[in-house]
Amino acid sequence: MGFIEDYIEFAEEVTDAPPIYHRFVAMTLIGAMLGNRVSFTFGYDELTPTVWLVLVGESTSTHKSASMKIGSKILKRAGKHLIYPANFSADGFYRVIQQQPYGCMFVDEFGSLLARFNRKYMQGAKEEFTELFDCYDFNRTLSGSEIVIHQPRINVIACTTPEWFVGTLKHEDVSAGFLPRWLPVIGKIEDKTRHNSMPPAYDRQKENNLISDLRKFESLSGPCSFSAMARAVYDGWYESFTNLNLAGLEANLCRRY
């Protein structure tokens, strides 16, 4: 099996969260490791595997935070330098990513991230954070000195409940492009493959194997392309999405799908 399937197997042994969480967390960890060294040409753009993931599920019963923390621990052991701080000021964060332009941030509550962006001292930070998603070179003047961030690749994994996800959003979060950059993955209680009140101790050898395999992604570089199977899946999605004839906010909200 590959890293993603091995990760899912490991995570399913230590939590009874919906398995779909583990698949997308694993993909995001790979994106953090690949950073800005691997891309594929998409028209006039060079796209990289940057993911802003939000795990959505009912409180406690879906164990979304436990799923995120498994990913956080694995990535921290594979490359501690790739972990971004979750509590930050705009100026402080820009200086961090100037030194480390690719990595992953883990946010316990998506709503708290939105609330932080809405504070007075963070004015304009949400728009600039949205701009960072597009992975172009980023320039800002801070305290009289210029900050230049070359090809930032910031991955994020956050958690929230359906109520918080809907209740903390504003109209402009959708229309201005902030929310459409996020990939919500919804886990339901009925999607759980089992109910485990007391998870067993984790398998240390499997953990070590995952860490070793994840580190291998940091050595990869160069262009990549769609396989024939992946291209067929993407073409099918594109046709079905186009046929929905969405407009306005609906089109913006569904862009990531």
Phi, psi and omega in degrees: 000162177267183184301316185298312181293322178295321179296315180300316180300314180298312184294323180293337179283339185245359174205149179260029176295158175304129185302335182299330177301314186295323180298314184282330173297316179300318179298321181292322176298319178297317178300320179296321180289321181290329175058227183254021183263342183238133181205165171227149183282129180229091186066242180260007181252157169247108185265144178236160184283067177266129184231129168252101188256133173234118179275120184248130178186165179296149182297139175073305191289334182264349175055042180292322178295321177298321179296318179295319184292329174300313178298320180297316181293319179297314181293322180298321179285329180282327182192088184302330182293348183269358182268118177273151175291142179272338176253120188205157165262161181300312182298317181296321181292320179298323179290327177294312184283344172296321180279327182226088189285354175224147182167202184215140175251137178246121187240120183297324182221117181303321181297325179291329176294316177297318180297322179296319179295336183271358178288154185301317183288352178254017182304127180087350184291325180296318179295320180289323176297319177299320179296325180297332181300328184285353168069020175274162176303140190236127181237133174214150175258121181235123178052039176084356179242148183273132175257125177240122180246115185269119177048063179293140177226089186257117174261150181221138169236123180231166179231153175193166173265161178303322182293315179293321183299317181280319188288335183266355183277149173245161181306317184288341176297328178274309186292329183272356172101358181291305183294320181300344178279348180270148177249100179282130175242116187263121176253131181247153180303321182289348178275350180292137181277345177196170176240115187237103183289332182226093183294148180285168175296147182285158179274109185297325180293319177295321178298314180298322178295319178298315180298316179297316180292323180293322179298332182296332181294333182288346179268354182277148176202161176110181182283154174226172183212165175288139167285167180299321180293315180296321179296320179296320178295316181295317179299320179295318177297315184299319180294315181293322179294318179297322182289348178289338179055044178284152179217163175061225184297323180299317180296318179295317184295325185267007185301323183287348179267000000 
